[in-house]
Amino acid sequence: MKRPQEIQKDIVTMATLTNLTSVFESLASMRIAQIKNQVLRSEEFFAELWKIYTQIRIDNLFRFGRGEFAKKKPLDKELLIAVTAEGGFSGDIDQRLVRLMLKDFDPNKHDIIIIGHHGAIQLVQNGVSFKKFYKLPNKDQNINVQPIVDDIQMYKNTTAYYQTYVSLTVQDVKRMNLSKAVQDQGQIAANTAANAKKDKHGNPIEEVITEENYIFEPSTFEVVDHMERSMINIILAQIILESKLAQYASRFRAMTAAHERADETLADFRLLYNRSKRAIKDERLKEITNGLRMTKGSQL
């Protein structure tokens, strides 16, 4: 059995590990709450933008902000965007995401943009080349996705693959067509707005925005293009935030498991420490008892 001094060092080390895992667990929990709030605010902004956009656009076709009279036609390919973790401590979810994307991938029909260093490594290991690589943003606010939006505008269609948050214990991978995502979120926003404001007869109250009561500079078409680009910005930022939310949830789960394991190990060390001290006391007691017996025997 180890000596109490040696076990005491193990107790100090394990107590430090317990505190660290508790701190990392709290940080991950705080990040999850912040990102949820960030996504909620972006959805509210999207709803306001969509309300104006649907009133001034000329048709239901979403053009990704390329403009009514774009000088260059979009490439006759579909762009695939994969959002993965930056580091390698994301478990198997990045592998699952890459496998999902590669099931749809055809090099003659698709180009790939990868976000996150870990996903780029996965593609290289699978022998798949990609058009561009972007680092996953470190910050969770004011994410600049404009360079990716510029890439999206070069293609006629774009599909994103990303990690999604189901719960603290469950994370999944998801596929999303950006054009359909904009339409779906816009429909949700429209339904919410219709239910929010109604007159005494039950009819929705909505301010009508047209060229008759508003001035659009430099032109209505350019305002519509700007709104489409803004909505793509919002959707992309939400996808990245959703991926980061899933990653933080995965870290929270890992830190919770590590914290529980560290607590159990610390309790085991403390029990071993007490047993070691008791064993030393018992050994000393035996030595004293044997000494007394030997002294009495010699006196006889």
Phi and psi restraints in degrees (value plus and minus 20) as a CYANA .aco file:
   2 LYS   PHI     -84.4   -44.4
   2 LYS   PSI     134.5   174.5
   3 ARG   PHI     -95.1   -55.1
   3 ARG   PSI     131.6   171.6
   4 PRO   PHI     -75.8   -35.8
   4 PRO   PSI     -54.9   -14.9
   5 GLN   PHI     -84.0   -44.0
   5 GLN   PSI     -57.8   -17.8
   6 GLU   PHI     -90.8   -50.8
   6 GLU   PSI     -61.0   -21.0
   7 ILE   PHI     -86.7   -46.7
   7 ILE   PSI     -53.9   -13.9
   8 GLN   PHI     -81.0   -41.0
   8 GLN   PSI     -58.1   -18.1
   9 LYS   PHI     -83.7   -43.7
   9 LYS   PSI     -61.1   -21.1
  10 ASP   PHI     -84.4   -44.4
  10 ASP   PSI     -56.8   -16.8
  11 ILE   PHI     -84.2   -44.2
  11 ILE   PSI     -63.1   -23.1
  12 VAL   PHI     -83.0   -43.0
  12 VAL   PSI     -63.8   -23.8
  13 THR   PHI     -82.4   -42.4
  13 THR   PSI     -65.7   -25.7
  14 MET   PHI     -89.3   -49.3
  14 MET   PSI     -53.7   -13.7
  15 ALA   PHI     -84.4   -44.4
  15 ALA   PSI     -59.6   -19.6
  16 THR   PHI     -82.8   -42.8
  16 THR   PSI     -64.1   -24.1
  17 LEU   PHI     -82.5   -42.5
  17 LEU   PSI     -59.1   -19.1
  18 THR   PHI     -82.0   -42.0
  18 THR   PSI     -63.8   -23.8
  19 ASN   PHI     -84.6   -44.6
  19 ASN   PSI     -61.4   -21.4
  20 LEU   PHI     -84.4   -44.4
  20 LEU   PSI     -66.8   -26.8
  21 THR   PHI     -82.9   -42.9
  21 THR   PSI     -54.0   -14.0
  22 SER   PHI     -86.2   -46.2
  22 SER   PSI     -60.5   -20.5
  23 VAL   PHI     -84.9   -44.9
  23 VAL   PSI     -66.8   -26.8
  24 PHE   PHI     -84.2   -44.2
  24 PHE   PSI     -55.1   -15.1
  25 GLU   PHI     -84.1   -44.1
  25 GLU   PSI     -62.8   -22.8
  26 SER   PHI     -87.1   -47.1
  26 SER   PSI     -59.5   -19.5
  27 LEU   PHI     -82.7   -42.7
  27 LEU   PSI     -65.0   -25.0
  28 ALA   PHI     -82.3   -42.3
  28 ALA   PSI     -61.1   -21.1
  29 SER   PHI     -83.0   -43.0
  29 SER   PSI     -61.2   -21.2
  30 MET   PHI     -85.1   -45.1
  30 MET   PSI     -62.1   -22.1
  31 ARG   PHI     -82.0   -42.0
  31 ARG   PSI     -60.0   -20.0
  32 ILE   PHI     -80.1   -40.1
  32 ILE   PSI     -65.7   -25.7
  33 ALA   PHI     -83.9   -43.9
  33 ALA   PSI     -61.4   -21.4
  34 GLN   PHI     -83.7   -43.7
  34 GLN   PSI     -64.4   -24.4
  35 ILE   PHI     -87.4   -47.4
  35 ILE   PSI     -59.4   -19.4
  36 LYS   PHI     -78.8   -38.8
  36 LYS   PSI     -62.5   -22.5
  37 ASN   PHI     -85.3   -45.3
  37 ASN   PSI     -58.8   -18.8
  38 GLN   PHI     -83.8   -43.8
  38 GLN   PSI     -64.3   -24.3
  39 VAL   PHI     -83.7   -43.7
  39 VAL   PSI     -60.6   -20.6
  40 LEU   PHI     -80.7   -40.7
  40 LEU   PSI     -63.6   -23.6
  41 ARG   PHI     -86.3   -46.3
  41 ARG   PSI     -58.3   -18.3
  42 SER   PHI     -87.4   -47.4
  42 SER   PSI     -55.2   -15.2
  43 GLU   PHI     -85.9   -45.9
  43 GLU   PSI     -57.6   -17.6
  44 GLU   PHI     -85.6   -45.6
  44 GLU   PSI     -61.9   -21.9
  45 PHE   PHI     -85.3   -45.3
  45 PHE   PSI     -61.4   -21.4
  46 PHE   PHI     -79.5   -39.5
  46 PHE   PSI     -61.2   -21.2
  47 ALA   PHI     -80.9   -40.9
  47 ALA   PSI     -62.8   -22.8
  48 GLU   PHI     -85.1   -45.1
  48 GLU   PSI     -60.7   -20.7
  49 LEU   PHI     -86.1   -46.1
  49 LEU   PSI     -61.8   -21.8
  50 TRP   PHI     -85.0   -45.0
  50 TRP   PSI     -57.2   -17.2
  51 LYS   PHI     -81.0   -41.0
  51 LYS   PSI     -62.5   -22.5
  52 ILE   PHI     -91.9   -51.9
  52 ILE   PSI     -62.8   -22.8
  53 TYR   PHI     -79.3   -39.3
  53 TYR   PSI     -65.6   -25.6
  54 THR   PHI     -87.2   -47.2
  54 THR   PSI     -41.0    -1.0
  55 GLN   PHI    -104.6   -64.6
  55 GLN   PSI     -45.8    -5.8
  56 ILE   PHI    -129.7   -89.7
  56 ILE   PSI     -30.1     9.9
  57 ARG   PHI     -93.1   -53.1
  57 ARG   PSI     136.0   176.0
  58 ILE   PHI    -111.7   -71.7
  58 ILE   PSI     -40.8    -0.8
  59 ASP   PHI    -170.9  -130.9
  59 ASP   PSI    -195.7  -155.7
  60 ASN   PHI    -113.8   -73.8
  60 ASN   PSI     -13.6    26.4
  61 LEU   PHI    -102.0   -62.0
  61 LEU   PSI     106.4   146.4
  62 PHE   PHI    -113.4   -73.4
  62 PHE   PSI     101.0   141.0
  63 ARG   PHI    -126.3   -86.3
  63 ARG   PSI      -9.2    30.8
  64 PHE   PHI      39.1    79.1
  64 PHE   PSI       4.8    44.8
  65 GLY   PHI      53.5    93.5
  65 GLY   PSI      -1.2    38.8
  66 ARG   PHI     -97.6   -57.6
  66 ARG   PSI     -36.9     3.1
  67 GLY   PHI      77.2   117.2
  67 GLY   PSI     131.7   171.7
  68 GLU   PHI     -86.5   -46.5
  68 GLU   PSI     -54.3   -14.3
  69 PHE   PHI    -142.7  -102.7
  69 PHE   PSI      37.6    77.6
  70 ALA   PHI     -83.7   -43.7
  70 ALA   PSI     116.6   156.6
  71 LYS   PHI     -91.3   -51.3
  71 LYS   PSI     -55.4   -15.4
  72 LYS   PHI    -132.2   -92.2
  72 LYS   PSI     114.0   154.0
  73 LYS   PHI     -97.1   -57.1
  73 LYS   PSI     126.2   166.2
  74 PRO   PHI     -85.0   -45.0
  74 PRO   PSI     132.4   172.4
  75 LEU   PHI     -82.5   -42.5
  75 LEU   PSI     124.5   164.5
  76 ASP   PHI    -102.5   -62.5
  76 ASP   PSI      31.6    71.6
  77 LYS   PHI    -161.2  -121.2
  77 LYS   PSI     142.6   182.6
  78 GLU   PHI    -124.5   -84.5
  78 GLU   PSI     117.9   157.9
  79 LEU   PHI    -113.7   -73.7
  79 LEU   PSI     110.8   150.8
  80 LEU   PHI    -129.2   -89.2
  80 LEU   PSI     105.2   145.2
  81 ILE   PHI    -135.2   -95.2
  81 ILE   PSI     105.1   145.1
  82 ALA   PHI    -135.3   -95.3
  82 ALA   PSI     107.0   147.0
  83 VAL   PHI    -126.1   -86.1
  83 VAL   PSI      93.9   133.9
  84 THR   PHI    -145.0  -105.0
  84 THR   PSI    -199.3  -159.3
  85 ALA   PHI     -97.5   -57.5
  85 ALA   PSI     137.6   177.6
  86 GLU   PHI    -101.9   -61.9
  86 GLU   PSI     -55.7   -15.7
  87 GLY   PHI    -123.4   -83.4
  87 GLY   PSI    -196.6  -156.6
  88 GLY   PHI    -121.5   -81.5
  88 GLY   PSI      -5.2    34.8
  89 PHE   PHI    -123.3   -83.3
  89 PHE   PSI      19.4    59.4
  90 SER   PHI    -126.3   -86.3
  90 SER   PSI      -9.1    30.9
  91 GLY   PHI      51.6    91.6
  91 GLY   PSI    -166.4  -126.4
  92 ASP   PHI    -118.6   -78.6
  92 ASP   PSI     -15.7    24.3
  93 ILE   PHI     -87.5   -47.5
  93 ILE   PSI     -53.4   -13.4
  94 ASP   PHI     -87.1   -47.1
  94 ASP   PSI     -58.6   -18.6
  95 GLN   PHI     -82.4   -42.4
  95 GLN   PSI     -60.9   -20.9
  96 ARG   PHI     -83.8   -43.8
  96 ARG   PSI     -60.3   -20.3
  97 LEU   PHI     -85.1   -45.1
  97 LEU   PSI     -65.5   -25.5
  98 VAL   PHI     -84.4   -44.4
  98 VAL   PSI     -60.5   -20.5
  99 ARG   PHI     -82.4   -42.4
  99 ARG   PSI     -60.2   -20.2
 100 LEU   PHI     -81.5   -41.5
 100 LEU   PSI     -63.8   -23.8
 101 MET   PHI     -87.2   -47.2
 101 MET   PSI     -61.4   -21.4
 102 LEU   PHI     -88.8   -48.8
 102 LEU   PSI     -41.2    -1.2
 103 LYS   PHI     -84.1   -44.1
 103 LYS   PSI     -52.4   -12.4
 104 ASP   PHI    -113.1   -73.1
 104 ASP   PSI     -33.4     6.6
 105 PHE   PHI     -95.4   -55.4
 105 PHE   PSI     110.3   150.3
 106 ASP   PHI    -151.6  -111.6
 106 ASP   PSI      94.6   134.6
 107 PRO   PHI     -78.0   -38.0
 107 PRO   PSI     -41.6    -1.6
 108 ASN   PHI    -104.2   -64.2
 108 ASN   PSI     -36.1     3.9
 109 LYS   PHI    -136.9   -96.9
 109 LYS   PSI     -36.3     3.7
 110 HIS   PHI    -150.6  -110.6
 110 HIS   PSI     129.6   169.6
 111 ASP   PHI    -138.2   -98.2
 111 ASP   PSI     129.9   169.9
 112 ILE   PHI    -136.7   -96.7
 112 ILE   PSI     113.3   153.3
 113 ILE   PHI    -136.1   -96.1
 113 ILE   PSI     106.1   146.1
 114 ILE   PHI    -130.4   -90.4
 114 ILE   PSI     114.1   154.1
 115 ILE   PHI    -134.8   -94.8
 115 ILE   PSI     101.7   141.7
 116 GLY   PHI      87.6   127.6
 116 GLY   PSI     107.4   147.4
 117 HIS   PHI     -82.9   -42.9
 117 HIS   PSI     -56.4   -16.4
 118 HIS   PHI     -84.6   -44.6
 118 HIS   PSI     -58.9   -18.9
 119 GLY   PHI     -87.4   -47.4
 119 GLY   PSI     -56.7   -16.7
 120 ALA   PHI     -82.1   -42.1
 120 ALA   PSI     -60.7   -20.7
 121 ILE   PHI     -83.1   -43.1
 121 ILE   PSI     -60.9   -20.9
 122 GLN   PHI     -81.7   -41.7
 122 GLN   PSI     -61.3   -21.3
 123 LEU   PHI     -86.5   -46.5
 123 LEU   PSI     -62.4   -22.4
 124 VAL   PHI     -80.9   -40.9
 124 VAL   PSI     -62.2   -22.2
 125 GLN   PHI     -84.8   -44.8
 125 GLN   PSI     -48.0    -8.0
 126 ASN   PHI    -109.1   -69.1
 126 ASN   PSI     -17.9    22.1
 127 GLY   PHI      51.3    91.3
 127 GLY   PSI       7.7    47.7
 128 VAL   PHI    -129.5   -89.5
 128 VAL   PSI     107.9   147.9
 129 SER   PHI    -107.9   -67.9
 129 SER   PSI     132.8   172.8
 130 PHE   PHI    -148.8  -108.8
 130 PHE   PSI     135.6   175.6
 131 LYS   PHI     -92.9   -52.9
 131 LYS   PSI     -66.9   -26.9
 132 LYS   PHI    -165.5  -125.5
 132 LYS   PSI     138.0   178.0
 133 PHE   PHI    -149.6  -109.6
 133 PHE   PSI     113.7   153.7
 134 TYR   PHI    -145.1  -105.1
 134 TYR   PSI     123.2   163.2
 135 LYS   PHI     -94.7   -54.7
 135 LYS   PSI     124.8   164.8
 136 LEU   PHI     -88.3   -48.3
 136 LEU   PSI     108.2   148.2
 137 PRO   PHI     -76.5   -36.5
 137 PRO   PSI     116.7   156.7
 138 ASN   PHI     -92.3   -52.3
 138 ASN   PSI     -57.6   -17.6
 139 LYS   PHI    -106.6   -66.6
 139 LYS   PSI     139.2   179.2
 140 ASP   PHI    -124.8   -84.8
 140 ASP   PSI     -20.5    19.5
 141 GLN   PHI    -147.9  -107.9
 141 GLN   PSI     133.8   173.8
 142 ASN   PHI      32.1    72.1
 142 ASN   PSI      28.6    68.6
 143 ILE   PHI     -93.7   -53.7
 143 ILE   PSI     106.1   146.1
 144 ASN   PHI    -110.7   -70.7
 144 ASN   PSI      85.0   125.0
 145 VAL   PHI    -129.0   -89.0
 145 VAL   PSI      -8.8    31.2
 146 GLN   PHI     -78.7   -38.7
 146 GLN   PSI     -61.0   -21.0
 147 PRO   PHI     -78.7   -38.7
 147 PRO   PSI     -55.5   -15.5
 148 ILE   PHI     -92.8   -52.8
 148 ILE   PSI     -57.0   -17.0
 149 VAL   PHI     -81.3   -41.3
 149 VAL   PSI     -60.2   -20.2
 150 ASP   PHI     -80.1   -40.1
 150 ASP   PSI     -58.4   -18.4
 151 ASP   PHI     -87.2   -47.2
 151 ASP   PSI     -61.9   -21.9
 152 ILE   PHI     -80.6   -40.6
 152 ILE   PSI     -57.9   -17.9
 153 GLN   PHI     -85.7   -45.7
 153 GLN   PSI     -35.1     4.9
 154 MET   PHI    -102.7   -62.7
 154 MET   PSI     -29.6    10.4
 155 TYR   PHI    -138.9   -98.9
 155 TYR   PSI     134.0   174.0
 156 LYS   PHI     -98.0   -58.0
 156 LYS   PSI     -42.0    -2.0
 157 ASN   PHI    -172.3  -132.3
 157 ASN   PSI     132.6   172.6
 158 THR   PHI    -160.0  -120.0
 158 THR   PSI     115.7   155.7
 159 THR   PHI    -144.1  -104.1
 159 THR   PSI     114.0   154.0
 160 ALA   PHI    -129.9   -89.9
 160 ALA   PSI     121.6   161.6
 161 TYR   PHI    -139.7   -99.7
 161 TYR   PSI     108.6   148.6
 162 TYR   PHI    -175.5  -135.5
 162 TYR   PSI     145.2   185.2
 163 GLN   PHI    -101.9   -61.9
 163 GLN   PSI     122.1   162.1
 164 THR   PHI    -144.9  -104.9
 164 THR   PSI     124.7   164.7
 165 TYR   PHI    -108.6   -68.6
 165 TYR   PSI      98.9   138.9
 166 VAL   PHI    -119.8   -79.8
 166 VAL   PSI     -69.9   -29.9
 167 SER   PHI    -178.9  -138.9
 167 SER   PSI    -199.8  -159.8
 168 LEU   PHI     -82.3   -42.3
 168 LEU   PSI     -46.8    -6.8
 169 THR   PHI    -123.8   -83.8
 169 THR   PSI     -29.8    10.2
 170 VAL   PHI    -149.6  -109.6
 170 VAL   PSI     105.5   145.5
 171 GLN   PHI    -148.2  -108.2
 171 GLN   PSI     123.8   163.8
 172 ASP   PHI    -153.3  -113.3
 172 ASP   PSI     156.6   196.6
 173 VAL   PHI    -133.5   -93.5
 173 VAL   PSI     130.7   170.7
 174 LYS   PHI    -162.9  -122.9
 174 LYS   PSI     130.7   170.7
 175 ARG   PHI    -133.3   -93.3
 175 ARG   PSI     116.7   156.7
 176 MET   PHI    -162.5  -122.5
 176 MET   PSI     106.9   146.9
 177 ASN   PHI    -102.4   -62.4
 177 ASN   PSI     102.4   142.4
 178 LEU   PHI     -83.5   -43.5
 178 LEU   PSI     -61.7   -21.7
 179 SER   PHI     -82.4   -42.4
 179 SER   PSI     -63.7   -23.7
 180 LYS   PHI     -87.8   -47.8
 180 LYS   PSI     -55.5   -15.5
 181 ALA   PHI     -82.5   -42.5
 181 ALA   PSI     -61.2   -21.2
 182 VAL   PHI     -82.9   -42.9
 182 VAL   PSI     -65.5   -25.5
 183 GLN   PHI     -83.4   -43.4
 183 GLN   PSI     -62.8   -22.8
 184 ASP   PHI     -85.6   -45.6
 184 ASP   PSI     -65.2   -25.2
 185 GLN   PHI     -87.4   -47.4
 185 GLN   PSI     -53.7   -13.7
 186 GLY   PHI     -85.3   -45.3
 186 GLY   PSI     -58.1   -18.1
 187 GLN   PHI     -86.4   -46.4
 187 GLN   PSI     -59.5   -19.5
 188 ILE   PHI     -82.3   -42.3
 188 ILE   PSI     -63.0   -23.0
 189 ALA   PHI     -83.5   -43.5
 189 ALA   PSI     -60.2   -20.2
 190 ALA   PHI     -85.7   -45.7
 190 ALA   PSI     -61.6   -21.6
 191 ASN   PHI     -85.5   -45.5
 191 ASN   PSI     -59.8   -19.8
 192 THR   PHI     -84.5   -44.5
 192 THR   PSI     -62.8   -22.8
 193 ALA   PHI     -85.8   -45.8
 193 ALA   PSI     -57.1   -17.1
 194 ALA   PHI     -86.7   -46.7
 194 ALA   PSI     -53.7   -13.7
 195 ASN   PHI    -102.8   -62.8
 195 ASN   PSI     -37.1     2.9
 196 ALA   PHI    -100.5   -60.5
 196 ALA   PSI     -65.6   -25.6
 197 LYS   PHI    -138.7   -98.7
 197 LYS   PSI      96.4   136.4
 198 LYS   PHI    -158.6  -118.6
 198 LYS   PSI     128.8   168.8
 199 ASP   PHI    -103.7   -63.7
 199 ASP   PSI    -193.0  -153.0
 200 LYS   PHI     -87.7   -47.7
 200 LYS   PSI     -37.5     2.5
 201 HIS   PHI    -112.9   -72.9
 201 HIS   PSI     -20.5    19.5
 202 GLY   PHI      69.0   109.0
 202 GLY   PSI     -13.6    26.4
 203 ASN   PHI    -107.9   -67.9
 203 ASN   PSI     119.8   159.8
 204 PRO   PHI     -84.1   -44.1
 204 PRO   PSI     117.1   157.1
 205 ILE   PHI    -115.8   -75.8
 205 ILE   PSI     101.2   141.2
 206 GLU   PHI    -166.2  -126.2
 206 GLU   PSI     112.7   152.7
 207 GLU   PHI     -94.0   -54.0
 207 GLU   PSI     106.4   146.4
 208 VAL   PHI    -106.4   -66.4
 208 VAL   PSI     104.8   144.8
 209 ILE   PHI    -131.8   -91.8
 209 ILE   PSI      93.5   133.5
 210 THR   PHI    -157.2  -117.2
 210 THR   PSI     155.7   195.7
 211 GLU   PHI     -90.0   -50.0
 211 GLU   PSI     -32.8     7.2
 212 GLU   PHI     -98.6   -58.6
 212 GLU   PSI     -53.0   -13.0
 213 ASN   PHI    -133.9   -93.9
 213 ASN   PSI     -19.4    20.6
 214 TYR   PHI    -155.3  -115.3
 214 TYR   PSI     129.5   169.5
 215 ILE   PHI    -125.3   -85.3
 215 ILE   PSI     104.1   144.1
 216 PHE   PHI    -127.4   -87.4
 216 PHE   PSI      98.8   138.8
 217 GLU   PHI    -135.3   -95.3
 217 GLU   PSI     119.2   159.2
 218 PRO   PHI     -96.0   -56.0
 218 PRO   PSI     -42.5    -2.5
 219 SER   PHI    -180.0  -140.0
 219 SER   PSI     144.7   184.7
 220 THR   PHI     -83.7   -43.7
 220 THR   PSI     -60.0   -20.0
 221 PHE   PHI     -81.1   -41.1
 221 PHE   PSI     -61.1   -21.1
 222 GLU   PHI     -92.0   -52.0
 222 GLU   PSI     -51.5   -11.5
 223 VAL   PHI     -86.3   -46.3
 223 VAL   PSI     -62.2   -22.2
 224 VAL   PHI     -82.1   -42.1
 224 VAL   PSI     -63.4   -23.4
 225 ASP   PHI     -79.7   -39.7
 225 ASP   PSI     -63.7   -23.7
 226 HIS   PHI     -83.1   -43.1
 226 HIS   PSI     -60.2   -20.2
 227 MET   PHI     -85.5   -45.5
 227 MET   PSI     -60.5   -20.5
 228 GLU   PHI     -83.0   -43.0
 228 GLU   PSI     -62.6   -22.6
 229 ARG   PHI     -83.6   -43.6
 229 ARG   PSI     -59.3   -19.3
 230 SER   PHI     -84.4   -44.4
 230 SER   PSI     -60.1   -20.1
 231 MET   PHI     -88.0   -48.0
 231 MET   PSI     -57.6   -17.6
 232 ILE   PHI     -83.8   -43.8
 232 ILE   PSI     -60.6   -20.6
 233 ASN   PHI     -76.5   -36.5
 233 ASN   PSI     -65.9   -25.9
 234 ILE   PHI     -85.6   -45.6
 234 ILE   PSI     -66.2   -26.2
 235 ILE   PHI     -81.9   -41.9
 235 ILE   PSI     -63.9   -23.9
 236 LEU   PHI     -83.5   -43.5
 236 LEU   PSI     -64.1   -24.1
 237 ALA   PHI     -81.6   -41.6
 237 ALA   PSI     -59.2   -19.2
 238 GLN   PHI     -84.5   -44.5
 238 GLN   PSI     -58.8   -18.8
 239 ILE   PHI     -83.5   -43.5
 239 ILE   PSI     -64.5   -24.5
 240 ILE   PHI     -84.9   -44.9
 240 ILE   PSI     -62.1   -22.1
 241 LEU   PHI     -84.2   -44.2
 241 LEU   PSI     -59.1   -19.1
 242 GLU   PHI     -83.0   -43.0
 242 GLU   PSI     -60.5   -20.5
 243 SER   PHI     -84.5   -44.5
 243 SER   PSI     -64.2   -24.2
 244 LYS   PHI     -85.7   -45.7
 244 LYS   PSI     -55.0   -15.0
 245 LEU   PHI     -82.0   -42.0
 245 LEU   PSI     -63.4   -23.4
 246 ALA   PHI     -84.7   -44.7
 246 ALA   PSI     -58.1   -18.1
 247 GLN   PHI     -87.0   -47.0
 247 GLN   PSI     -62.2   -22.2
 248 TYR   PHI     -85.0   -45.0
 248 TYR   PSI     -57.5   -17.5
 249 ALA   PHI     -84.0   -44.0
 249 ALA   PSI     -59.8   -19.8
 250 SER   PHI     -84.2   -44.2
 250 SER   PSI     -61.1   -21.1
 251 ARG   PHI     -86.3   -46.3
 251 ARG   PSI     -59.6   -19.6
 252 PHE   PHI     -79.9   -39.9
 252 PHE   PSI     -64.3   -24.3
 253 ARG   PHI     -83.5   -43.5
 253 ARG   PSI     -63.1   -23.1
 254 ALA   PHI     -85.1   -45.1
 254 ALA   PSI     -61.9   -21.9
 255 MET   PHI     -89.9   -49.9
 255 MET   PSI     -52.9   -12.9
 256 THR   PHI     -84.6   -44.6
 256 THR   PSI     -64.7   -24.7
 257 ALA   PHI     -84.4   -44.4
 257 ALA   PSI     -61.0   -21.0
 258 ALA   PHI     -86.6   -46.6
 258 ALA   PSI     -58.5   -18.5
 259 HIS   PHI     -85.1   -45.1
 259 HIS   PSI     -63.6   -23.6
 260 GLU   PHI     -83.7   -43.7
 260 GLU   PSI     -61.7   -21.7
 261 ARG   PHI     -85.6   -45.6
 261 ARG   PSI     -60.5   -20.5
 262 ALA   PHI     -84.4   -44.4
 262 ALA   PSI     -59.3   -19.3
 263 ASP   PHI     -81.7   -41.7
 263 ASP   PSI     -63.3   -23.3
 264 GLU   PHI     -84.4   -44.4
 264 GLU   PSI     -62.8   -22.8
 265 THR   PHI     -86.2   -46.2
 265 THR   PSI     -58.4   -18.4
 266 LEU   PHI     -82.3   -42.3
 266 LEU   PSI     -61.8   -21.8
 267 ALA   PHI     -83.6   -43.6
 267 ALA   PSI     -59.4   -19.4
 268 ASP   PHI     -84.1   -44.1
 268 ASP   PSI     -62.1   -22.1
 269 PHE   PHI     -83.8   -43.8
 269 PHE   PSI     -60.8   -20.8
 270 ARG   PHI     -85.0   -45.0
 270 ARG   PSI     -59.6   -19.6
 271 LEU   PHI     -84.2   -44.2
 271 LEU   PSI     -62.7   -22.7
 272 LEU   PHI     -84.2   -44.2
 272 LEU   PSI     -56.9   -16.9
 273 TYR   PHI     -83.3   -43.3
 273 TYR   PSI     -66.5   -26.5
 274 ASN   PHI     -84.4   -44.4
 274 ASN   PSI     -59.1   -19.1
 275 ARG   PHI     -85.2   -45.2
 275 ARG   PSI     -58.8   -18.8
 276 SER   PHI     -85.4   -45.4
 276 SER   PSI     -63.2   -23.2
 277 LYS   PHI     -83.4   -43.4
 277 LYS   PSI     -60.9   -20.9
 278 ARG   PHI     -85.2   -45.2
 278 ARG   PSI     -58.2   -18.2
 279 ALA   PHI     -84.0   -44.0
 279 ALA   PSI     -59.2   -19.2
 280 ILE   PHI     -86.2   -46.2
 280 ILE   PSI     -62.2   -22.2
 281 LYS   PHI     -83.0   -43.0
 281 LYS   PSI     -62.8   -22.8
 282 ASP   PHI     -83.1   -43.1
 282 ASP   PSI     -59.7   -19.7
 283 GLU   PHI     -84.8   -44.8
 283 GLU   PSI     -61.7   -21.7
 284 ARG   PHI     -85.8   -45.8
 284 ARG   PSI     -59.4   -19.4
 285 LEU   PHI     -82.7   -42.7
 285 LEU   PSI     -60.2   -20.2
 286 LYS   PHI     -83.1   -43.1
 286 LYS   PSI     -62.4   -22.4
 287 GLU   PHI     -81.7   -41.7
 287 GLU   PSI     -62.9   -22.9
 288 ILE   PHI     -84.6   -44.6
 288 ILE   PSI     -63.4   -23.4
 289 THR   PHI     -82.7   -42.7
 289 THR   PSI     -64.9   -24.9
 290 ASN   PHI     -83.7   -43.7
 290 ASN   PSI     -57.8   -17.8
 291 GLY   PHI     -83.2   -43.2
 291 GLY   PSI     -62.6   -22.6
 292 LEU   PHI     -84.1   -44.1
 292 LEU   PSI     -60.8   -20.8
 293 ARG   PHI     -83.1   -43.1
 293 ARG   PSI     -62.7   -22.7
 294 MET   PHI     -84.3   -44.3
 294 MET   PSI     -57.4   -17.4
 295 THR   PHI     -87.0   -47.0
 295 THR   PSI     -64.2   -24.2
 296 LYS   PHI     -84.1   -44.1
 296 LYS   PSI     -58.3   -18.3
 297 GLY   PHI     -84.9   -44.9
 297 GLY   PSI     -58.6   -18.6
 298 SER   PHI     -89.9   -49.9
 298 SER   PSI     -51.4   -11.4
 299 GLN   PHI     -89.5   -49.5
 299 GLN   PSI     -55.6   -15.6
